[in-house]
Amino acid sequence: MTQIDKEGARPGTEGRRPVERRSVPAIVLTCDRYHPFATHMIRRYEEVWPSHPFIFHVPYQQWPLEGVRIMTRRTPPAIRATALALLEEFDDETWVYWCIDDKYPIQLVQRPVARLAEAVLSDRLPGVDGVLFCRCRKLLLPQHLLEERRDGPGGVVLLRRRDYSQIWIHQFLWVKVLRQLFLRFPESIPQAKGMDAMKDRIALPADHRLYVVETNLAVFGESTIHGRVTRNCASSLRALGLGAPPGFEETDTEDLMGTIGDGPKPSPAVSAGG
């Protein structure tokens, strides 16, 4: 398996910042207009997980995002081309943390989540190509899981996923999982929301072994709905002193994902989104 260096990437990457502790590259799908949401997402990780191991790889078209744990890369404006450009410096069997700008962490159970991160850093997850520590929505339903479970670090139980459900929530993945998914998308994707339906029509390869924790360890928030800032994100932006992103209206809708401690028995009211 490819080793992740101390900076989380190979030499020559634009915007390098020296970091001494071991790190995981965090792949941020965003664009210039949505940089305020990427900034908010990164700030939220600093708040809820101060010792996180991430170096955030953030694309831009004209205006790079600045930050101590941020590495920038100029990419084409198209969604598919941006994702593939962010991944091209990494081998297929490299662990990354997939974190799109439209989600942000609200609450994490830090100890087990940190153990999962350490297992990724130390290559102690043999036979695993992806780990999601937020179990919610479709992944509470048995039809989106296989009948396979395994023990993870620190007693965390992992369940094998059947498909790409909840692939947009932040999670640890091998690069091959993301690269092969985006290679199967069309070159032109008019709106990011359209990728939801697209991924539902693509079968998860049998050798892409994705897992989710049996008992949920995180709560995430949606940043926008139909191009408008959610009530929860607007409140979080204000609490961090970031203000409203220019050009975006707010909505009264609140959108949260995950309830700490949710386990194998789904609620009758579980949303089918994702």
Beta strands, then each sheet from edge to edge (+ up, - down):
strand 1: 24-27
strand 2: 54-60
strand 3: 70-74
strand 4: 95-98
strand 5: 103-108
strand 6: 130-132
strand 7: 145-151
strand 8: 157-161
strand 9: 171-174
strand 10: 210-213
strand 11: 218-222
strand 12: 224-225
strand 13: 228-229
strand 14: 256-257
sheet 1: 3+ 2+ 1+ 4+ 9- 6+ 10+ 8- 7+
sheet 2: 5+ 11- 14+
sheet 3: 12+ 13-
end
